[in-house]
Structures are given as structure tokens and as C-alpha cells.
Amino acid sequence: MFGKGRYAEAIIAYQRARLGATDANQRVRAGAGEVKGILRMAGFSAAVDEAAALLESVPGHPQAMAVLGDALWAAGRFLEAEATYSKVLTIDPNDARALHGLGRAMAARRQLDQALDTVRAAVARDPAEEAYLYTLADIYERLKQYERAIDVYEMVPAKSPLRNNADVQSALILEAG
């Protein structure tokens, strides 16, 4: 449903999955989908509330904190979001969502070289997340590395998940070399 843009239906499905989840990781995965759907429908305050409720249901869970960071960022609460991402990374330095969020914050402050490294780390950990690729391409553009930006944009087919995560991994390895 989510992939077809049927966000309202997806939100309900994710909400049911979250409420019926028997373990914390399932609850967080479903809650992340729910919050992402709410954000796609521009429900910024509602997304923050849902993400906070998710974190309340699994206190201290780093991925739930990162979901809250994303909701805070989308709601324009940038400093709170950045602090949340930093806290997540003290618990799990490899959390892709937090790495992306922190990299996005660095890019906003024009710390583009650090942002590039941080977002590339996020993409390496979760190459299927299109938002990370868009942020990476944006940073390349801002660094005036247009060919690399184009290469990254071409990894994201229109309206569909990535065809092959190995393509992203290979490109990151080549550019790092």
C-alpha cells in the first residue's frame, strides 16, 4: 500500500501491526512505517506525537529514538532532532537512520565533507532507503560533484524501490576508492 501511495491505508495497517507486535523490534518497525506514512501526508505534529508514543512503548530503543528524530526534523524542530540523532549514535554508532539525520544536519550547516562521509555511511548500512540516496546526491550537487550526483540519482528508479542494492554498494565502494 505504501509503495502505491495509499498512505492512509498503510498507516492503519502499520498501526495495527504496531499494536499487535509481540516484540520491541517488530513494534519499532511498524511504528516507523506508521510515522513515515503520517509524514508523507504532511501530518508533522501527529508524526511527532506518534513517534514519541512509540518511544514511550520501548524506552531507550535506539531505532525508536531515530524515528522520533526524523519526525522532529520534518516538523522543523532541527536542534531537537540533531540532539536525538546524536543520542542514538552514542547507543548504536551504526544506526543508518541516525547517521542520515546527523549527516543531513551537517549539510544544513554547510559542513559538507563531514556530511558526505556520514550520509555515505548511512547508505552503506541501508542502501534501499531512497531518502538517504537523495540526501547523498544533494550533497554531491552542493560540492559541485555533478557526475557523482547524477550517478546516485540514477540509482533510484522512479516510483519503485531500488532494483538492486548491490548497485548502490558497488558505487559507494568505487567512489570511496
Salt bridges, closest charged atoms under 4 A:
GLU9 OE1 - ARG6 NH2 2.74
GLU34 OE1 - ARG18 NE 2.65
GLU50 OE1 - ARG18 NH2 3.48
ASP70 OD2 - ARG97 NH1 2.86
ASP70 OD1 - ARG104 NH2 3.57
GLU80 OE1 - ARG77 NH2 2.82
GLU82 OE2 - ARG109 NH1 2.67
GLU129 OE1 - LYS36 NZ 3.51
GLU175 OE2 - ARG120 NE 3.19
